[in-house]
Amino acid sequence: MFENFLTAFASLFVIMNPFSSLLPFLLLTRDLAPEERRKSANLAALVAGGLAIVFLFIGPPLLALMGLSLSSFKIAGGIVLSLLGLQTVLGFRFGNGDEEKQAVAVLIGTPYLTGPGVLTSVVIESAEFGALVAFLAILASVFASWLILRAGNRMAKFLGRQFLLVLVKIMGLLLVARGVQFVLQGVHASSL
C-alpha cells in the first residue's frame, strides 16, 4: 500500500505542480499584507483539496452514469495532461485570460492546483490503487502544495526566479510523460 501511495502522491504532486502556481500566487498577492497572503494560501489549499476529494467520490459514479469506460477516460485524461504539460513546458496558454479577474485563492486552488489533470488522475488512481490511497495522496499533495505557497516569498528569494522557472518546466515535462502513460494504458486496456 505504501508503494501505491508514493506512486499516487508523486503523480498528483507533479500534476498539481505547485511551483507553477507559486509565481502567479506571488504576483497576485504582492499587494496583500502577509496575513492576507497566508489566508489566501490556506483558502487555495482548501479549494484544491475539497474539489479533488469531492471528485474522488463523484467521479467514478459520474463516469458510470455517462457510460464511459475507465480506459476511454484514461485516453482523454492523458491527452489533457499532455496538453497541460506542453502548455507548461512551451509557455503557451489555452483560454482567454478572464481567470485573472477571479479571487486569488479560488484562482490558485482551481484551475492552477486542482484542474482537469488532477481530477482525471484522482479517478484513475482511485480505480488503480483504491479510494483510500487516492484520498491520502490528495491530502499529501495538497499539504505539500500549501507548504510551498505559504513559504512562497522565502522560497522565491532563496531559489531565485530562474531556478523556479526551470523547475516548472521539468514538472511540465513529467506531466507530459504521465499523460502519455495514461494514453498508452487506456489504449492497451481497450484493446484487451
N, C-alpha and C positions, 0 to 999 in steps of 0.2 A: 504494500500500500504506500509506503514512504517513497518508493521509486516512482510510482504513478503520480503521487503528489508533486514531487520535484519536476517531473515532465510537464504536468498541467500548470504548475506555477510558472515555470520558465516560459512556457508558451504564452500564457496570459500576460506576463510581465513584458515580454517582447512586444506583444500586440498593443498593450496599453501604452507602452513607450513613454513613460513619464518624463523622460529627458526632452522629448519633442514638445511636451506640454509646458515644460519649465520656462522656456524663453517667452512664449506668449503669456504665460501666467505672470512672469515678472514685468513684462511690458504693460499688461492690462492693469496690474496692481501698483504700478510705480508711484502713483499719486496717493495711495492709501497709507494710512498710519499702520505701523507694524501689527497692532492688534486686529485691525480690519483685514490685513493681508492674511493673518493666521486664521481668522474666521472664514475667509474665502477658501483657504486651503482645506479647512475642516469640512465646509459645505460641499466643495468639489469632490472630496473623497466619499462623502455620504451619498451624493447623487450618483457617482460612478458605481459604488458598491451596491447601492439599493437597486439600481437598474439592472445590473448583472445578476443579482440574486433573484429578482422578480423573473427575469428571462430564463434563469435556470429552471424554474418551476413551470412557467407557462410555455416555454419554447417547444419542448417535445410534444405536449398535447396539441399545440397550435399546428405543428407540422403534421401530426396525425389527422387533425381536423381538415387540413387542406389537402391531404392525400399525398404529401411529399415524403419521399424516402430519405433516409439519412445519407445515402450515397449522393443523391442529387443535391442535397443541402451542402454536403462537403465540397462538391464541384463548384456550386455557386459561391459558397463562402470562400473557397480557395481563390476564385477569381477576384472577389472583393478584397481579400487580404493582399493578394499580389498587386492589385491596383493601388491600395493604400501604401504598400511598401515602395512601389515605384514612385508614387507621389512624394514620399519622404526622401527617397534617395535622389531623385532627379529635380525635386523642388517645384514641380508644377502643382496646381490646385484644381480640384473639382469644386463646383459650387460658385455662388455669386458674391460671397463675402458678407452677406447680411448677418451672418452669425455674430460678427463683431458687436452688433448692437444689443445683444443679449447680455444678461447679467454675467459677470466674470465667473462666478462659481459654477453656474449651470453650463456655461460655455466650456470650461475646463473639464467638468465632470462628464459631460456628454456634448458634443461628439469626440472631444480630444481623448479622454481616458477610456470611456466606455462608448464605443461606437459600433458600427456594424461588424467589424472584425472580432471584437471581444464577444459580442452576442453570439456570433457564429461559433466561435471557439468554445464558449460555455456549453452550448448544446452538444457539440461534437465530443467534448471531453467528458461531459456527463454520460453520454452513451458509451464511451470507451472505458472510462475509469469508475463510473458511478457518481451519483449526485453528491455524496459526502466529500469525495476527493475534489470534485469541481467546486463545491462550496468553500472548502478550506483553501483551495488555490485562489479563489476570488478574494477571500479575506486577506490572504498573504500579499497578493498583488496590489490590492487597494491600500493596504497598510504601508507597503514599500513605496508606493506612489505618493501617498500622503506625507511620508517622511521626506521624500525628495522635494515636494512642493514647500513643506514647512521650512526646510533648510535651503531653499532656493537661492536667496541672496548670498549666503555664505558659500554655497557650492559654486555659484557663478563666479564669485571673486576668486575662490581657491583654484578651480579648474580652468577658468578662462572661457570666454565665449567660443573661441576656435575649437577647443577640445570638446565642448558640449556639442557643437555642430558636427564634429567628426563622429561622436558617439551616437548622435541622432541618425546619421547616415548608416552607421553599422547596424543599428537596431532596425532601420528600414530594410536593409539587405536581408537580415534574418527574417523579417516579416514576409518578404517576397518568397524566401525559401520555404517558410511554413505554409504559405498559400499554395505554392506548387505541390508541396507534400499532400495537402488536403485534396487538391485536384486529382493527383495520382491515386490516392487512397479511394476516392469516390469512383473514379473510372474502374479501378480494379474490383471494387465491391460490386459495382453494377454489371460487370462482365461475368461474374460468377453464376 
